[in-house]
Amino acid sequence: MPQLVQPIPPDLAAMLAAGLAQANATHAIMREDFGFIESVDGRTIGGITASISFGVLFIGNIWVAPDHRGQGLGQTLMAAAEAHGRERDAKTACVDTLSTQAPEFYRGLGYHEFGRVGGATTKGPVDRIWFRKTL
């Protein structure tokens, strides 16, 4: 029976990622992880993480500090990730979000829904939604 590990220790996460990267390399599946941050006066006010694998840009996390939202920083971060993806020959971008988070944000950037799974929280129903965009 597998042993539950919670939270995941950083060294375990690194070991699993390295093992997967080694296995993928034997099949010529390469992955490039990257991110962008925006700072003001030495304080990070936003950032995005992403990866590129087999010609697809996968958006990981995007965050903007509450006092800087609504000023276009999220769009700027997405544009930077997409541009980096294009430079690395990614043809498609994918991202997932929750129905309680930012589906309209991604639609406004030209992303189209291609999958949805319903779920629930203690506060009510919530869907996980997957989006894609041709780069």
C-alpha positions as CSV (number, residue, x, y, z in Angstrom):
1,M,0.0,0.0,0.0
2,P,1.5,3.4,-1.0
3,Q,2.4,5.7,1.9
4,L,0.6,9.1,2.0
5,V,3.0,12.0,1.9
6,Q,1.5,15.3,2.8
7,P,2.8,18.0,2.3
8,I,5.1,16.8,-0.4
9,P,8.7,17.4,0.6
10,P,10.6,19.5,-2.0
11,D,13.3,16.8,-2.4
12,L,10.7,14.2,-3.2
13,A,9.0,16.5,-5.8
14,A,12.4,17.2,-7.3
15,M,13.3,13.4,-7.5
16,L,9.9,12.6,-9.1
17,A,10.3,15.4,-11.7
18,A,13.9,14.3,-12.5
19,G,12.8,10.7,-12.9
20,L,10.0,11.7,-15.3
21,A,12.3,14.0,-17.2
22,Q,14.8,11.2,-17.7
23,A,12.0,8.8,-18.9
24,N,10.6,11.4,-21.2
25,A,14.1,12.2,-22.7
26,T,14.3,8.6,-23.9
27,H,11.2,9.3,-26.0
28,A,12.4,12.7,-27.2
29,I,9.7,14.4,-25.1
30,M,11.4,17.5,-23.7
31,R,9.9,20.0,-21.2
32,E,11.0,23.5,-20.5
33,D,9.6,25.1,-17.4
34,F,9.7,28.9,-17.1
35,G,8.0,31.9,-15.5
36,F,7.8,35.7,-15.5
37,I,7.5,38.0,-12.6
38,E,6.6,41.7,-12.3
39,S,8.0,43.7,-9.4
40,V,7.6,47.2,-8.0
41,D,10.1,48.6,-5.5
42,G,11.5,45.1,-5.0
43,R,8.1,43.6,-4.2
44,T,6.6,41.0,-6.5
45,I,3.2,42.1,-7.6
46,G,2.5,39.3,-10.1
47,G,3.8,36.3,-11.9
48,I,3.1,33.4,-14.1
49,T,4.5,29.9,-14.4
50,A,4.4,27.8,-17.5
51,S,6.0,24.9,-19.4
52,I,6.4,23.9,-23.0
53,S,6.2,20.3,-24.0
54,F,5.6,18.6,-27.4
55,G,4.7,21.9,-29.0
56,V,2.2,23.0,-26.4
57,L,2.4,25.9,-24.0
58,F,0.9,24.9,-20.6
59,I,0.0,27.8,-18.4
60,G,0.5,26.8,-14.8
61,N,-0.3,29.5,-12.3
62,I,-0.9,33.2,-12.8
63,W,-1.3,35.6,-9.9
64,V,-1.6,39.4,-9.5
65,A,-1.5,41.1,-6.1
66,P,-5.0,42.4,-5.2
67,D,-4.0,46.0,-5.3
68,H,-2.7,45.7,-8.9
69,R,-5.6,43.8,-10.4
70,G,-7.7,45.3,-13.2
71,Q,-4.7,47.2,-14.6
72,G,-3.7,44.8,-17.4
73,L,-0.9,43.0,-15.6
74,G,-2.5,39.6,-16.0
75,Q,-2.8,40.2,-19.8
76,T,0.8,41.3,-19.9
77,L,2.0,38.2,-18.1
78,M,-0.1,36.0,-20.4
79,A,1.3,37.8,-23.5
80,A,4.9,37.2,-22.3
81,A,4.3,33.5,-21.7
82,E,2.6,33.2,-25.1
83,A,5.4,35.0,-26.9
84,H,8.0,32.8,-25.2
85,G,5.9,29.8,-26.3
86,R,5.9,31.0,-29.9
87,E,9.7,31.6,-29.8
88,R,10.0,27.9,-28.8
89,D,7.7,26.8,-31.6
90,A,4.6,26.0,-29.4
91,K,1.5,25.9,-31.7
92,T,-1.1,25.7,-29.0
93,A,-1.6,27.1,-25.5
94,C,-3.6,25.4,-22.7
95,V,-4.7,26.6,-19.3
96,D,-7.2,25.4,-16.7
97,T,-9.2,27.5,-14.2
98,L,-12.1,27.2,-11.9
99,S,-15.6,28.5,-12.6
100,T,-15.1,30.7,-9.5
101,Q,-11.8,32.1,-10.7
102,A,-11.1,33.5,-14.2
103,P,-12.9,31.8,-17.1
104,E,-13.9,35.2,-18.6
105,F,-10.3,36.4,-18.4
106,Y,-9.1,33.6,-20.6
107,R,-12.1,33.9,-23.0
108,G,-11.2,37.6,-23.4
109,L,-7.7,36.6,-24.4
110,G,-9.0,34.3,-27.2
111,Y,-9.0,31.0,-25.4
112,H,-11.8,28.5,-26.1
113,E,-13.2,26.0,-23.7
114,F,-12.6,22.4,-24.6
115,G,-13.4,20.5,-21.3
116,R,-15.2,20.9,-18.1
117,V,-15.5,18.7,-15.0
118,G,-18.0,19.5,-12.2
119,G,-17.1,19.4,-8.6
120,A,-18.1,21.0,-5.3
121,T,-16.7,22.9,-2.4
122,T,-18.2,23.5,1.0
123,K,-19.6,26.7,-0.4
124,G,-21.3,25.1,-3.4
125,P,-20.6,23.8,-7.0
126,V,-17.5,24.6,-8.8
127,D,-16.3,23.5,-12.3
128,R,-12.7,23.0,-13.5
129,I,-12.6,24.3,-17.0
130,W,-9.9,23.7,-19.6
131,F,-9.1,26.2,-22.3
132,R,-6.9,26.3,-25.4
133,K,-5.7,28.8,-27.9
134,T,-3.9,28.5,-31.2
135,L,-0.6,30.4,-31.1
